[in-house]
Amino acid sequence: MDILKYCCKFCSIWNLTTYQMKHIVNSFFSFVN
């Protein structure tokens, strides 16, 4: 149960970071263009 909870937390953090990275990349490309 604790492992599952930890995985969920890690997954949510991973999703958040990937979302931020996509946003940063999109901003960078719009800045370049």
TORLUM-715618 format. One record per residue: residue in one letter; x, y, z of N, C-alpha, C, O, CB in turn. Coordinates in steps of 0.2 Angstrom, whole numbers, plus 2048, in hexadecimal, padded with zeros to 3 digits. Glycine has a CB too. Layout:
AXYZXYZXYZXYZXYZ/...
END
This chain:
M8047FA80080080080080480680080380B7FC7FB800806/D80980680480E80C80481280D7FE8138137FC81380C80A/I8138077FB8178087F581380B7EF81580F7EB8198007F3/L80C8097EF80880B7EA8078137EB8068167E68018077EB/K8068157F180581C7F380B8207F180B8257EE80481D7FA/Y81181D7F28178207F08188217E881A8267E581E81C7F2/C81681B7E581681B7DD8118217DB8128247D68148147DB/C80B8217DE8068267DC80982D7DC8088327D88008267E0/K80C82E7E280F8357E38158367DE81583C7DB8128357EB/F8198317DD81E8327D881B8347D181E8387CD82382C7D8/C8168307D08138317C98108387C881183B7C380D82B7C8/S80D83A7CD80A8417CD80F8467CC80F84B7C88068427D3/I8158457D081B84A7CF81E84A7C881F84F7C58208487D4/W81E8437C68218427BF81D8467BA81F8497B582283B7BD/N8168457BA8118487B68128507B68118537B180A8467B7/L8138527BC8138597BD81985C7B98198617B681385B7C4/T81F8597BB82585B7B882585A7B082885F7AD82B8577BA/T8228557AD8228547A681D85A7A381F85C79E81F84D7A4/Y81885C7A78148617A48188677A481786B7A080D8617A9/Q81B8697AA81F86F7AA82586F7A48268747A18238707B1/M8288697A382D86979E82A86A79782C86E79383086279E/K82486879682086978F81F87078F81F87378981A86578F/H81D87379481B87A79482187F79382188378F81887C79B/I82787D79682D88079582F88078E83288478A83287E79A/V82F87978B83187878482D87C77F82F87F77A831871782/N82687C78082188077C82388777C82388B77781A87F77E/S82488A78282689178382C89377F82D89877C82789378B/F83188E78083888F77D83788F77583A89477283D88977F/F83388B77283288A76B82E89176982F89376382E884769/S82989376D82689976B82A89F76B8298A476781F89A76F/F82F89F7708348A47708388A476A83A8A97678378A4777/V83B89E76883F89E76383C8A075C83F8A3758842896762/N83689D75B83289F75582F8A675682C8A975182C89A754/
END
